[in-house]
Every structure is written in structure tokens, then in C-alpha cells.
């Protein structure tokens, strides 16, 4: 957590107040929209590229881990890191696209959004299970090689994430 806070501080989203803790720096809705716009462009381009390059069975392990985490969350059991599962889908999709520039751009923009999500407790709110449900739909579509379904669900997932992040950052870190 400390490392994530330092990264957010470096990115200008958090500031440390001596002997008091951390405080979120204001992020505008426009900045969040800009980040999500870029992320959506990158991920929607990565989907058909990854489907063309990755065997369907590649996604099986991620599907299993995501389904296990969702069941644990729904049962009220702790899940080590929803954000690691975010990377298992989004980051892996970018890396598997076969386009190193797309992967590098996602690394820059996607990681920033993941750190912002971590700062507002994304994985420990109602957004966590919702995100994992979207992930399962996207992963299963990738497994079936359905670019159209994966893209449609990714758009919905990113819209949900955008709304969550706008509310969270507007509300000082809670959504």
C-alpha cells in the first residue's frame, strides 16, 4: 500500500502530510474522462489483436482465478488483490496484443488508473464484485474468440469504472 501511495504521490494524485497521513489531491472529472478515453481506445484495439494471436485456452487460468475471487467476495471472504485481477485481464490483453507500443501506452495510462483505483479502495467496495463479473464476461468472450462481445462488454465495464472513479475522486475517496 505504501508503494502505491508513493506512486500516486509521484503522479500528483496524493500528497503526504507530515505526522498526519495522506491526502488525495483533487482530480477533475475531465482528467478522469481523458484517462478513460485513452484506455478505451487502447483496450478496444487490443481485443481483436489478442484474439488473433492468443489461443483460447490461454484465458482459462485467469477465468478460474477471477471466478474464485468473485465467489470469495460474494461469500464475504477476503480476496488478496482485485487489482491484480484487473491487471490479469487488462494488462495481459495489452501485452498479448502483439503491439509493443499499445502495450507501453497501456502500461502508462492503465497503471495510473489502477493506482488511482487502489487509492480509493476500488477492490474493497461494491465495485469489486461488479468489476469481476464484467471480467468474467470479457474473458469468456475472449475464450470464445468473440471480438464483438468482448468489445461490447469492455465498453460497459469501462463506463462503469469511469462513473465509479468520478464519484470516488469527487467525494474525496469514497464511492
ABEGO torsion letter per residue (X at the ends): XAAAAAAAAAAGABBBBBGAEBBBBBBBAAAAAAAAAAAAAAAAAAAAAAAAABBAAAAAAAAAAAAAAAAAAAAGBBBABAAAAAAAAAAAAAAAAGBAAAAAAAAAAAAAAAAAAAAAGAAABAAAAAAAAAAAAAAAAAAAGBAAAAAAAAAAAAAAAAAAAAAAAAAGGBX
